[in-house]
Amino acid sequence: MRSKEPDSCGFAAAMQAIGGKWKTSLLWELHLRPHRFAELHRRLPGISEKMLAQQLRQMEADGLVSRRAYDEVPPRVEYSVTTLGISLNDAVTAMSAWGKRHETWKVERKAA
């Protein structure tokens, strides 16, 4: 029997955390190593500075990314993935593997 709660399985919360065009790419880049804002902007062609800032703020609010400001001149800020973000990246990696298998299945089915 299904629960009457809107998201008792947690799937909607997970999809909201990674929803949108850029969050999974940001998660992956930050999983590799911490980056400064300008580095992330260069590594993700097509994302505007406004969208990058918005996505980073949302991911920080969701506990997926941490922002560290250094007391230097000129100011330096680095973004890195949190433990929670790493665990979400593991889940996204599993979904990616499933997607690749599904695409292969569709191609094989069409060829048959």
JOQUI-V946338 format. One record per helix or strand. SS is the DSSP state (~ for helix, > for strand). FROM is the first residue (numbers start at 1). TO is the last residue. If there is no record, write none. Layout:
ss={SS SS}
from={FROM FROM}
to={TO TO}
//
This chain:
ss={~ ~ > ~ ~ > > ~}
from={11 23 35 37 49 65 76 83}
to={18 32 36 43 61 70 81 111}
//
